[in-house]
Amino acid sequence: MKTLLSALVHALREELQHYGELLARLDEERECVLRRAPDTLLSAVDAIQQQSAAVQQARSHREDCRRHLAAKLGLPQNSNFGQLVQVLPHDYRPLISALMDENNALLRRVQQRARQNHLLLARSLELMQSFLGTMFQIGHGSTYDQTGSNRLNSAPHALYEAVG
């Protein structure tokens, strides 16, 4: 059983490490957008995709470890971590609980940062489309009113009118 417990602890630590690396990649992506560095943005997005795949592998490995340990402890394989921790040896309960809590907290931070980056990228794209629409008189750009609602412009301004 100690082998299975050690494997689960290792898998939880590995998952935590991958979440941390994913958060760092998301920070790099945000910096690329803020610095307006499209070339490095593409490599940052690629790094995020690679790290996301590593996170999925780590999660899958952790789940395998959890299922094996649950089976060894006589629990159903679909038992959650809360149920599993209650039947673990007392020495392992704080460690497993702390690693679960850290993983959950870091996952929430990753999700929050991903949403923030998505909004930032969407806004950048919207501004670029508006700019191109103004430059080439393609369609009508969108603006925001005082309440923050999206409002379509009635007519695009020529570039020299908008600048001067």
Number of C-alpha atoms within 10 A of each C-alpha: 10 10 9 15 18 13 19 22 20 15 22 25 19 19 25 23 16 23 26 19 19 25 22 16 22 23 16 19 26 21 16 19 16 12 11 12 12 12 9 16 18 13 14 20 16 14 18 20 14 13 21 17 13 18 21 14 14 21 18 14 18 21 19 16 21 25 21 20 22 23 14 13 14 10 16 14 16 12 13 14 15 11 13 18 17 10 13 16 11 10 8 14 14 13 13 21 14 12 18 19 12 15 21 14 14 19 18 13 15 21 14 13 18 18 12 14 18 13 12 15 16 12 12 15 12 15 15 12 17 20 15 14 18 19 14 12 16 13 14 16 21 17 14 11 10 6 6 8 9 11 11 13 13 9 11 20 16 13 13 8 8 9 7 5
